């Protein structure tokens, strides 16, 4: 790991699951890292069956069936915040030899998505507490 670069033989998942590291594995199918998605769906209060393809996972996530088009930007930001948190966690495990628990990762998703929404949408007037506890209501969705 000289110069913070991985050796070609270090292609196994940093989660420790023993599988070959690919983008699909890291972000969707890894039993360790993909559990974050389950927590994101629980937070949102949405049932979700993930696609086995990264691109389809993204499209399926941002275009939640039955929800208004106005929510797509919110889901896009949540999806990118989740991927960002997973990417940073992978780097922390590889380069810092540290690992966060799932509740910490979920808190990072909530915070990142909230801050990104606040910076992107000047009219987003909800508090962090509201976003933390009622994200769909902050999107204007009443189920």
DSSP file (Angstrom, degrees, kcal/mol; ACC not computed):
  #  RESIDUE AA STRUCTURE BP1 BP2  ACC     N-H-->O    O-->H-N    N-H-->O    O-->H-N    TCO  KAPPA ALPHA  PHI   PSI    X-CA   Y-CA   Z-CA
    1    1 A X    >         0   0    0      0, 0.0     3,-1.5     0, 0.0     5,-0.1   0.000 360.0 360.0 360.0  35.0    0.0    0.0    0.0
    2    2 A X  G >   +     0   0    0      1,-0.3     3,-1.2     2,-0.2     0, 0.0  -0.438 360.0  10.3 -63.3 138.4    2.9    2.3   -0.8
    3    3 A X  G 3  S-     0   0    0      1,-0.2    -1,-0.3    -2,-0.1     3,-0.1   0.756 129.1 -74.0  59.9  27.7    1.6    5.8   -1.8
    4    4 A X  G <  S+     0   0    0     -3,-1.5     2,-0.4     1,-0.2    -1,-0.2   0.832  99.7 131.9  56.3  36.6   -1.9    4.8   -0.6
    5    5 A X    <   -     0   0    0     -3,-1.2    -1,-0.2    90,-0.0     2,-0.2  -0.954  55.7-123.1-116.8 138.8   -2.4    2.6   -3.7
    6    6 A X        -     0   0    0     -2,-0.4     2,-0.2    -5,-0.1     5,-0.0  -0.515  24.4-114.9 -80.2 146.5   -3.7   -1.0   -3.4
    7    7 A X    >   -     0   0    0     -2,-0.2     3,-2.2     1,-0.1    -1,-0.1  -0.496  27.6-113.9 -74.5 149.7   -1.7   -3.9   -4.8
    8    8 A X  T 3  S+     0   0    0      1,-0.3     3,-0.2    -2,-0.2    -1,-0.1   0.759 116.3  59.5 -57.7 -27.0   -3.4   -5.8   -7.7
    9    9 A X  T 3  S+     0   0    0      1,-0.2     2,-0.9     2,-0.1     3,-0.3   0.581  86.3  79.3 -79.4  -9.2   -3.7   -8.8   -5.4
   10   10 A X    <   +     0   0    0     -3,-2.2    -1,-0.2     1,-0.2    -2,-0.1  -0.333  53.4 125.1 -93.4  52.4   -5.9   -6.9   -3.0
   11   11 A X        +     0   0    0     -2,-0.9    10,-3.5    -3,-0.2    -1,-0.2   0.420  38.0 109.9 -94.0   1.0   -9.0   -7.2   -5.0
   12   12 A X  B    S-A   20   0A   0     -3,-0.3     8,-0.2     8,-0.2     7,-0.1  -0.451  84.4 -83.4 -76.6 153.5  -11.2   -8.7   -2.3
   13   13 A X    >   -     0   0    0      6,-3.4     3,-1.3     1,-0.2     5,-0.4  -0.234  27.6-138.4 -57.3 137.0  -13.9   -6.6   -0.8
   14   14 A X  T 3  S+     0   0    0      1,-0.3    -1,-0.2     2,-0.1    -2,-0.1   0.607  97.8  75.6 -72.6 -11.4  -12.8   -4.3    2.0
   15   15 A X  T 3  S-     0   0    0      4,-0.1    -1,-0.3     1,-0.1    -2,-0.1   0.687 108.8-120.0 -72.4 -16.1  -15.9   -5.2    3.9
   16   16 A X  S <  S+     0   0    0     -3,-1.3    -2,-0.1     3,-0.1    -1,-0.1   0.580  78.8 124.0  89.0  10.3  -14.3   -8.5    4.8
   17   17 A X  S    S-     0   0    0      2,-0.1     3,-0.1     1,-0.1    -3,-0.1   0.655  75.1-123.4 -80.2 -14.5  -16.9  -10.6    3.1
   18   18 A X        +     0   0    0     -5,-0.4     2,-0.2     1,-0.3    -1,-0.1   0.429  66.9 126.4  91.2  -1.1  -14.4  -12.3    0.8
   19   19 A X  S    S-     0   0    0      1,-0.1    -6,-3.4    -7,-0.1    -1,-0.3  -0.521  71.1 -90.0 -89.2 159.1  -15.9  -11.4   -2.5
   20   20 A X  B     -A   12   0A   0     -8,-0.2     2,-0.6    -2,-0.2    -8,-0.2  -0.456  46.8-115.1 -65.0 134.0  -14.2   -9.7   -5.4
   21   21 A X        +     0   0    0    -10,-3.5     2,-0.3    -2,-0.2    -1,-0.1  -0.637  51.1 149.8 -79.9 117.4  -14.6   -6.0   -5.1
   22   22 A X     >  -     0   0    0     -2,-0.6     4,-3.0     1,-0.1     5,-0.2  -0.887  58.6-107.3-133.2 166.3  -16.6   -4.4   -8.0
   23   23 A X  H  > S+     0   0    0     -2,-0.3     4,-2.6     2,-0.2     5,-0.3   0.924 122.1  50.1 -61.5 -43.4  -18.8   -1.4   -8.0
   24   24 A X  H  >>S+     0   0    0      1,-0.2     4,-2.1     2,-0.2     5,-1.8   0.922 113.2  46.3 -60.6 -44.4  -21.9   -3.6   -8.1
   25   25 A X  I  4>S+     0   0    0      3,-0.2     5,-2.5     4,-0.2    -2,-0.2   0.954 115.1  45.5 -64.0 -49.8  -20.7   -5.6   -5.2
   26   26 A X  I  <5S+     0   0    0     -4,-3.0    -2,-0.2     1,-0.2    -1,-0.2   0.928 124.2  30.6 -60.3 -47.7  -19.7   -2.6   -3.1
   27   27 A X  I  <5S+     0   0    0     -4,-2.6    -1,-0.2    -5,-0.2    -2,-0.2   0.665 135.9  10.3 -92.3 -16.9  -22.8   -0.5   -3.6
   28   28 A X  I  <5S+     0   0    0     -4,-2.1    -3,-0.2    -5,-0.3    -2,-0.1   0.723 124.8  32.3-129.2 -48.0  -25.5   -3.1   -4.1
   29   29 A X  I   <S+     0   0    0     -5,-1.8     2,-0.2    23,-0.1    -4,-0.2   0.621  77.4 111.3-102.7 -12.3  -24.8   -6.8   -3.4
   30   30 A X     >< -     0   0    0     -5,-2.5     4,-2.8    -6,-0.3     5,-0.3  -0.451  61.5-142.8 -64.7 126.5  -22.3   -6.8   -0.5
   31   31 A X  T  4 S+     0   0    0     -2,-0.2     4,-0.4     1,-0.2    -1,-0.2   0.828  98.3  44.1 -59.9 -31.8  -24.0   -8.2    2.6
   32   32 A X  T  4 S+     0   0    0      2,-0.1     3,-0.5     1,-0.1     4,-0.2   0.969 123.3  30.6 -77.9 -57.3  -22.1   -5.8    4.8
   33   33 A X  T >4 S+     0   0    0      1,-0.2     3,-1.6     2,-0.2     4,-0.4   0.839 113.0  61.2 -75.4 -33.6  -22.3   -2.5    2.8
   34   34 A X  T >X S+     0   0    0     -4,-2.8     4,-1.0     1,-0.3     3,-0.9   0.697  85.7  77.1 -70.0 -15.8  -25.7   -3.2    1.2
   35   35 A X  H 3> S+     0   0    0     -3,-0.5     4,-1.5    -4,-0.4    -1,-0.3   0.759  82.4  68.5 -64.4 -20.9  -27.4   -3.3    4.6
   36   36 A X  H <> S+     0   0    0     -3,-1.6     4,-2.1    -4,-0.2    -1,-0.3   0.902  93.9  56.4 -61.4 -39.2  -27.1    0.4    4.6
   37   37 A X  H <> S+     0   0    0     -3,-0.9     4,-2.6    -4,-0.4     5,-0.2   0.900 102.5  54.8 -59.9 -40.5  -29.7    0.5    1.8
   38   38 A X  H  X S+     0   0    0     -4,-1.0     4,-2.1     1,-0.2    -1,-0.2   0.896 109.3  47.5 -59.7 -39.4  -32.1   -1.5    4.0
   39   39 A X  H  X S+     0   0    0     -4,-1.5     4,-2.5     2,-0.2    -1,-0.2   0.851 109.2  53.5 -70.9 -34.1  -31.8    1.2    6.6
   40   40 A X  H  X S+     0   0    0     -4,-2.1     4,-2.2     2,-0.2    -2,-0.2   0.931 110.5  47.0 -64.1 -44.5  -32.3    4.0    4.1
   41   41 A X  H  X>S+     0   0    0     -4,-2.6     5,-2.3     2,-0.2     4,-1.4   0.884 111.7  50.6 -66.3 -38.2  -35.5    2.3    2.9
   42   42 A X  H  <5S+     0   0    0     -4,-2.1     3,-0.2    -5,-0.2    -1,-0.2   0.926 109.7  50.8 -63.0 -43.6  -36.7    1.9    6.5
   43   43 A X  H  <5S+     0   0    0     -4,-2.5    92,-0.3     1,-0.2    -2,-0.2   0.899 114.1  44.2 -59.2 -41.6  -35.9    5.5    7.2
   44   44 A X  H  <5S-     0   0    0     -4,-2.2    -1,-0.2    -5,-0.2    -2,-0.2   0.693 108.3-127.4 -76.8 -18.5  -37.9    6.5    4.2
   45   45 A X  T  <5 +     0   0    0     -4,-1.4     2,-0.4     1,-0.3    -3,-0.2   0.840  64.0 133.0  74.6  33.9  -40.7    4.1    5.1
   46   46 A X      < -     0   0    0     -5,-2.3     2,-0.4    -6,-0.1    -1,-0.3  -0.944  56.4-133.1-123.3 137.2  -40.6    2.5    1.6
   47   47 A X        +     0   0    0     -2,-0.4     2,-0.4    -3,-0.1    -5,-0.0  -0.740  35.3 177.4 -83.2 135.7  -40.6   -1.2    0.6
   48   48 A X        -     0   0    0     -2,-0.4     2,-0.6    16,-0.0    -7,-0.1  -0.995  27.6-160.8-146.7 132.5  -37.9   -1.7   -2.0
   49   49 A X        -     0   0    0     -2,-0.4    -2,-0.0     0, 0.0     0, 0.0  -0.952  32.4-133.3-112.4 110.1  -36.6   -4.7   -3.9
   50   50 A X        -     0   0    0     -2,-0.6     2,-0.1     1,-0.1     7,-0.1  -0.269  12.6-121.1 -69.4 147.7  -33.2   -3.7   -5.3
   51   51 A X        -     0   0    0      2,-0.2    -1,-0.1     1,-0.1     6,-0.1  -0.443  16.6-125.6 -76.9 157.2  -32.2   -4.4   -8.9
   52   52 A X  S    S+     0   0    0     -2,-0.1     2,-0.4     4,-0.0    -1,-0.1   0.254  91.4  71.8 -87.9  12.7  -29.1   -6.6   -9.5
   53   53 A X  S  > S-     0   0    0      1,-0.1     4,-2.5   -25,-0.1    -2,-0.2  -0.989  77.7-136.4-131.3 137.1  -27.6   -3.9  -11.7
   54   54 A X  H  > S+     0   0    0     -2,-0.4     4,-2.1     1,-0.2     5,-0.1   0.904 104.6  48.0 -62.5 -44.3  -26.1   -0.6  -10.4
   55   55 A X  H  > S+     0   0    0      1,-0.2     4,-2.4     2,-0.2    -1,-0.2   0.926 114.6  45.8 -63.3 -44.8  -27.6    1.6  -13.1
   56   56 A X  H  > S+     0   0    0      2,-0.2     4,-3.1     1,-0.2     5,-0.3   0.857 108.4  57.3 -67.2 -34.6  -31.1    0.0  -12.6
   57   57 A X  H  X S+     0   0    0     -4,-2.5     4,-2.2     2,-0.2    -1,-0.2   0.936 109.7  45.7 -58.4 -46.7  -30.7    0.3   -8.9
   58   58 A X  H  X S+     0   0    0     -4,-2.1     4,-2.6     2,-0.2     5,-0.3   0.951 115.7  44.6 -60.9 -52.0  -30.2    4.1   -9.3
   59   59 A X  H  X S+     0   0    0     -4,-2.4     4,-1.5     1,-0.2    -2,-0.2   0.897 114.6  48.9 -63.3 -41.1  -33.1    4.5  -11.7
   60   60 A X  H  < S+     0   0    0     -4,-3.1    -1,-0.2    -5,-0.2    -2,-0.2   0.896 113.2  48.6 -64.4 -40.2  -35.4    2.4   -9.6
   61   61 A X  H >< S+     0   0    0     -4,-2.2     3,-0.7    -5,-0.3    -2,-0.2   0.929 112.9  44.2 -67.7 -46.9  -34.5    4.3   -6.5
   62   62 A X  H 3< S+     0   0    0     -4,-2.6    13,-0.3     1,-0.3     2,-0.2   0.747 114.7  49.9 -75.4 -21.0  -34.9    7.8   -7.9
   63   63 A X  T 3< S-     0   0    0     -4,-1.5    -1,-0.3    -5,-0.3     3,-0.1  -0.413  79.9-170.9-113.4  56.3  -38.2    7.0   -9.6
   64   64 A X    X   -     0   0    0     -3,-0.7     3,-2.0    -2,-0.2    -3,-0.1  -0.244  34.3-105.8 -50.6 123.0  -40.0    5.4   -6.7
   65   65 A X  T 3  S+     0   0    0      1,-0.3    -1,-0.1    -5,-0.2     3,-0.1  -0.249  99.3  11.3 -57.1 131.5  -43.2    3.9   -8.3
   66   66 A X  T 3  S+     0   0    0      1,-0.3     2,-0.3    -3,-0.1    -1,-0.3   0.333  99.0 114.2  86.0  -8.3  -46.3    5.8   -7.4
   67   67 A X  S <  S-     0   0    0     -3,-2.0    -1,-0.3     1,-0.1     5,-0.1  -0.722  75.0 -93.4 -97.1 149.0  -44.5    8.8   -5.9
   68   68 A X    >   -     0   0    0     -2,-0.3     3,-1.9     1,-0.1     4,-0.4  -0.130  27.8-117.7 -59.7 152.7  -44.7   12.3   -7.6
   69   69 A X  G >  S+     0   0    0      1,-0.3     3,-1.7     2,-0.2     4,-0.4   0.805 111.4  71.7 -58.9 -29.9  -42.1   13.4  -10.1
   70   70 A X  G 3  S+     0   0    0      1,-0.3     4,-0.4     2,-0.1     3,-0.3   0.704  92.0  58.0 -61.8 -18.9  -41.3   16.2   -7.6
   71   71 A X  G <> S+     0   0    0     -3,-1.9     4,-2.4     1,-0.2     3,-0.4   0.646  81.8  85.9 -84.4 -14.7  -39.7   13.6   -5.3
   72   72 A X  H <> S+     0   0    0     -3,-1.7     4,-2.4    -4,-0.4    -1,-0.2   0.869  87.0  51.6 -57.7 -39.8  -37.2   12.4   -7.9
   73   73 A X  H  > S+     0   0    0     -4,-0.4     4,-2.1    -3,-0.3    -1,-0.3   0.880 109.8  50.5 -65.7 -36.4  -34.6   15.1   -7.0
   74   74 A X  H  > S+     0   0    0     -3,-0.4     4,-2.4    -4,-0.4    -2,-0.2   0.939 112.4  45.6 -64.2 -47.2  -34.9   14.2   -3.3
   75   75 A X  H  X S+     0   0    0     -4,-2.4     4,-2.6   -13,-0.3    -2,-0.2   0.856 110.2  54.9 -66.6 -34.0  -34.4   10.5   -4.0
   76   76 A X  H  X S+     0   0    0     -4,-2.4     4,-2.6    -5,-0.3    -1,-0.2   0.935 109.9  46.4 -62.6 -45.0  -31.5   11.2   -6.3
   77   77 A X  H  X S+     0   0    0     -4,-2.1     4,-2.5     1,-0.2    -2,-0.2   0.905 112.9  49.4 -65.1 -41.7  -29.8   13.2   -3.6
   78   78 A X  H  X S+     0   0    0     -4,-2.4     4,-2.2     2,-0.2    -1,-0.2   0.907 111.2  50.3 -63.7 -40.9  -30.4   10.5   -1.0
   79   79 A X  H  X S+     0   0    0     -4,-2.6     4,-2.4     2,-0.2    -2,-0.2   0.946 113.2  44.6 -63.2 -47.9  -29.0    7.9   -3.4
   80   80 A X  H  X S+     0   0    0     -4,-2.6     4,-2.6     1,-0.2    -1,-0.2   0.873 111.9  52.9 -66.1 -36.2  -25.8    9.9   -4.1
   81   81 A X  H  X S+     0   0    0     -4,-2.5     4,-2.4    -5,-0.2    -1,-0.2   0.902 110.0  49.2 -63.6 -39.8  -25.4   10.6   -0.4
   82   82 A X  H  X S+     0   0    0     -4,-2.2     4,-2.3     2,-0.2    -2,-0.2   0.923 112.7  46.2 -64.7 -45.0  -25.7    6.9    0.3
   83   83 A X  H  X S+     0   0    0     -4,-2.4     4,-2.7     2,-0.2    -2,-0.2   0.906 112.2  52.0 -64.1 -41.1  -23.1    6.0   -2.3
   84   84 A X  H  X S+     0   0    0     -4,-2.6     4,-2.7     2,-0.2    -2,-0.2   0.918 110.1  48.3 -60.8 -44.5  -20.8    8.8   -1.1
   85   85 A X  H  X S+     0   0    0     -4,-2.4     4,-2.2     2,-0.2    -1,-0.2   0.909 112.8  48.1 -64.2 -42.2  -21.0    7.5    2.5
   86   86 A X  H  X S+     0   0    0     -4,-2.3     4,-2.5     2,-0.2    -2,-0.2   0.914 112.1  49.7 -64.0 -42.3  -20.3    3.9    1.3
   87   87 A X  H  X S+     0   0    0     -4,-2.7     4,-2.3     1,-0.2    -2,-0.2   0.927 112.5  46.5 -62.6 -45.6  -17.3    5.1   -0.8
   88   88 A X  H  X S+     0   0    0     -4,-2.7     4,-2.5     2,-0.2    -1,-0.2   0.873 111.2  52.5 -65.4 -36.4  -15.9    7.1    2.1
   89   89 A X  H  X S+     0   0    0     -4,-2.2     4,-2.4     2,-0.2    -2,-0.2   0.918 108.3  50.6 -64.7 -43.3  -16.4    4.1    4.4
   90   90 A X  H  X S+     0   0    0     -4,-2.5     4,-2.2     1,-0.2    -2,-0.2   0.931 112.1  47.3 -59.4 -45.3  -14.5    1.9    2.0
   91   91 A X  H  X>S+     0   0    0     -4,-2.3     4,-3.2     1,-0.2     5,-0.6   0.891 110.2  52.4 -64.8 -39.3  -11.6    4.4    1.9
   92   92 A X  I  X>S+     0   0    0     -4,-2.5     6,-1.6     1,-0.2     4,-1.5   0.899 110.8  48.1 -62.1 -39.7  -11.6    4.7    5.7
   93   93 A X  I  <5S+     0   0    0     -4,-2.4     4,-0.2     4,-0.2    -2,-0.2   0.890 119.3  38.6 -67.6 -38.7  -11.3    1.0    6.0
   94   94 A X  I  <5S+     0   0    0     -4,-2.2    -2,-0.2    -5,-0.2    -3,-0.2   0.947 130.7  23.2 -77.0 -49.5   -8.6    0.7    3.4
   95   95 A X  I  <5S+     0   0    0     -4,-3.2    -3,-0.2    -5,-0.2    -2,-0.2   0.718 133.3  31.6 -97.8 -23.0   -6.5    3.8    4.2
   96   96 A X  I  <<S-     0   0    0     -4,-1.5    -3,-0.2    -5,-0.6    -4,-0.1   0.509  92.1-131.5-110.4  -9.1   -7.3    4.6    7.8
   97   97 A X      < +     0   0    0     -5,-0.7     2,-0.3    -6,-0.3    -4,-0.2   0.876  66.3 124.8  56.5  40.2   -7.9    1.1    9.1
   98   98 A X        -     0   0    0     -6,-1.6     2,-0.4    -9,-0.1    -1,-0.2  -0.920  43.1-162.5-126.2 154.0  -11.2    2.3   10.7
   99   99 A X        -     0   0    0     -2,-0.3     2,-0.3    -3,-0.1    -9,-0.0  -0.999   7.8-147.2-139.1 135.1  -14.7    1.1   10.4
  100  100 A X        -     0   0    0     -2,-0.4     2,-0.1     1,-0.1    -7,-0.0  -0.699  23.2-117.5 -96.3 151.5  -18.0    2.8   11.3
  101  101 A X     >  -     0   0    0     -2,-0.3     4,-2.1     1,-0.1     3,-0.4  -0.382  32.9-101.2 -81.7 169.4  -21.1    1.0   12.5
  102  102 A X  H  > S+     0   0    0      1,-0.2     4,-2.5     2,-0.2     5,-0.2   0.843 120.1  54.8 -62.6 -37.5  -24.3    1.0   10.5
  103  103 A X  H  > S+     0   0    0      2,-0.2     4,-2.0     1,-0.2    -1,-0.2   0.869 109.0  49.3 -66.6 -34.4  -26.0    3.6   12.7
  104  104 A X  H  > S+     0   0    0     -3,-0.4     4,-1.9     2,-0.2    -2,-0.2   0.911 111.1  49.2 -68.4 -43.0  -23.1    6.0   12.1
  105  105 A X  H  X S+     0   0    0     -4,-2.1     4,-1.9     1,-0.2    -2,-0.2   0.907 111.1  50.2 -62.4 -41.1  -23.2    5.4    8.4
  106  106 A X  H  X S+     0   0    0     -4,-2.5     4,-2.4     1,-0.2    -1,-0.2   0.897 108.1  52.4 -65.3 -40.2  -27.0    6.0    8.4
  107  107 A X  H  X S+     0   0    0     -4,-2.0     4,-2.4     1,-0.2    -1,-0.2   0.878 108.3  52.1 -61.9 -37.2  -26.5    9.3   10.3
  108  108 A X  H  X S+     0   0    0     -4,-1.9     4,-2.9     2,-0.2     5,-0.3   0.873 108.0  51.3 -67.1 -37.3  -24.0   10.4    7.7
  109  109 A X  H  X S+     0   0    0     -4,-1.9     4,-2.6     2,-0.2     5,-0.3   0.936 111.8  47.0 -63.4 -46.3  -26.5    9.6    4.9
  110  110 A X  H  X S+     0   0    0     -4,-2.4     4,-2.1     2,-0.2    -2,-0.2   0.923 116.1  44.1 -62.4 -45.0  -29.1   11.7    6.7
  111  111 A X  H  X S+     0   0    0     -4,-2.4     4,-2.8     2,-0.2     5,-0.2   0.942 115.2  47.1 -67.1 -47.7  -26.7   14.6    7.3
  112  112 A X  H  X S+     0   0    0     -4,-2.9     4,-2.6     1,-0.2     5,-0.2   0.932 113.9  47.4 -60.6 -46.2  -25.2   14.6    3.8
  113  113 A X  H  X S+     0   0    0     -4,-2.6     4,-2.4    -5,-0.3    -1,-0.2   0.903 113.0  49.6 -64.3 -39.4  -28.5   14.4    2.1
  114  114 A X  H  X S+     0   0    0     -4,-2.1     4,-2.7    -5,-0.3    -2,-0.2   0.944 112.8  45.7 -62.8 -48.4  -29.9   17.2    4.3
  115  115 A X  H  X S+     0   0    0     -4,-2.8     4,-1.9     1,-0.2    -2,-0.2   0.892 113.5  49.7 -64.1 -39.4  -26.9   19.5    3.7
  116  116 A X  H  X S+     0   0    0     -4,-2.6     4,-2.0    -5,-0.2    -1,-0.2   0.900 111.8  48.8 -66.1 -40.1  -27.0   18.8   -0.1
  117  117 A X  H  X S+     0   0    0     -4,-2.4     4,-3.0    -5,-0.2     7,-0.3   0.926 110.1  51.1 -64.2 -44.1  -30.7   19.5   -0.2
  118  118 A X  H  < S+     0   0    0     -4,-2.7    -1,-0.2     1,-0.2    -2,-0.2   0.871 114.3  44.0 -61.0 -37.0  -30.3   22.8    1.7
  119  119 A X  H  < S+     0   0    0     -4,-1.9    -1,-0.2    -5,-0.2    -2,-0.2   0.816 119.7  41.2 -79.1 -29.2  -27.6   23.9   -0.7
  120  120 A X  H  < S+     0   0    0     -4,-2.0     2,-0.7     1,-0.2    -2,-0.2   0.842 118.0  43.5 -86.4 -35.8  -29.4   22.8   -3.8
  121  121 A X    ><  -     0   0    0     -4,-3.0     3,-2.0    -5,-0.2    -1,-0.2  -0.872  59.6-172.8-118.8  98.5  -32.9   24.0   -2.9
  122  122 A X  T 3  S+     0   0    0     -2,-0.7    -1,-0.1     1,-0.3    -4,-0.1   0.749  88.4  57.6 -60.0 -23.6  -33.1   27.4   -1.3
  123  123 A X  T 3  S+     0   0    0     -3,-0.1     2,-1.1     2,-0.0    -1,-0.3   0.478  73.7 110.3 -87.7  -2.2  -36.8   26.8   -0.7
  124  124 A X    <   +     0   0    0     -3,-2.0    -3,-0.1    -7,-0.3    14,-0.0  -0.624  40.7 168.4 -74.8 102.6  -36.1   23.7    1.3
  125  125 A X        +     0   0    0     -2,-1.1    -1,-0.2    13,-0.1     2,-0.1   0.290  26.7 119.1-105.9   9.7  -37.1   25.1    4.7
  126  126 A X        -     0   0    0     12,-0.1     2,-0.1     1,-0.1    -2,-0.0  -0.421  61.9-117.2 -78.8 152.6  -37.3   22.0    6.9
  127  127 A X     >  -     0   0    0     -2,-0.1     4,-2.4     1,-0.1     5,-0.2  -0.380  24.7-110.8 -80.9 164.1  -35.1   21.5    9.9
  128  128 A X  H  > S+     0   0    0      1,-0.2     4,-2.9     2,-0.2     5,-0.2   0.882 121.0  56.3 -61.4 -37.6  -32.6   18.8   10.2
  129  129 A X  H  > S+     0   0    0      2,-0.2     4,-2.1     1,-0.2     5,-0.2   0.916 107.6  47.7 -60.5 -44.2  -34.8   17.2   12.9
  130  130 A X  H  > S+     0   0    0      2,-0.2     4,-3.3     1,-0.2    -2,-0.2   0.935 114.0  46.9 -60.8 -46.9  -37.7   17.2   10.5
  131  131 A X  H  < S+     0   0    0     -4,-2.4     4,-0.3     1,-0.2    -2,-0.2   0.906 111.5  51.8 -62.6 -42.6  -35.6   15.6    7.8
  132  132 A X  H  < S+     0   0    0     -4,-2.9     3,-0.2     1,-0.2    -1,-0.2   0.896 123.5  27.6 -60.0 -42.9  -34.2   13.0   10.2
  133  133 A X  H  < S+     0   0    0     -4,-2.1    -2,-0.2    -5,-0.2    -1,-0.2   0.752 133.9  23.1 -96.7 -26.9  -37.6   11.9   11.4
  134  134 A X     X  +     0   0    0     -4,-3.3     4,-1.8    -5,-0.2    -1,-0.2  -0.443  59.9 158.0-141.4  63.7  -40.0   12.6    8.5
  135  135 A X  H  > S+     0   0    0    -92,-0.3     4,-1.0    -4,-0.3     6,-0.2   0.881  77.6  52.8 -62.0 -38.3  -38.2   12.7    5.1
  136  136 A X  H  4>S+     0   0    0      1,-0.2     5,-2.8     2,-0.2     3,-0.5   0.900 107.6  51.2 -65.7 -38.4  -41.2   11.9    3.0
  137  137 A X  H >45S+     0   0    0      1,-0.2     3,-1.1     3,-0.2    -1,-0.2   0.878 106.4  55.1 -63.7 -35.7  -43.2   14.7    4.6
  138  138 A X  H 3<5S+     0   0    0     -4,-1.8    -1,-0.2     1,-0.3    -2,-0.2   0.753 106.7  52.0 -66.8 -23.1  -40.3   17.0    3.8
  139  139 A X  T 3<5S-     0   0    0     -4,-1.0    -1,-0.3    -3,-0.5    -2,-0.2   0.507 123.1-107.7 -87.1  -6.2  -40.7   15.9    0.2
  140  140 A X  T < 5S+     0   0    0     -3,-1.1     2,-0.5    -4,-0.4    -3,-0.2   0.665  74.7 138.0  87.6  17.4  -44.4   16.7    0.3
  141  141 A X      < -     0   0    0     -5,-2.8     2,-0.6    -6,-0.2    -1,-0.3  -0.857  31.8-172.8-102.2 128.2  -45.5   13.1    0.3
  142  142 A X              0   0    0     -2,-0.5    -5,-0.0     1,-0.1     0, 0.0  -0.927 360.0 360.0-120.2 103.3  -48.3   12.0    2.6
  143  143 A X              0   0    0     -2,-0.6    -1,-0.1     0, 0.0    -2,-0.0   0.454 360.0 360.0 -90.5 360.0  -48.8    8.2    2.6
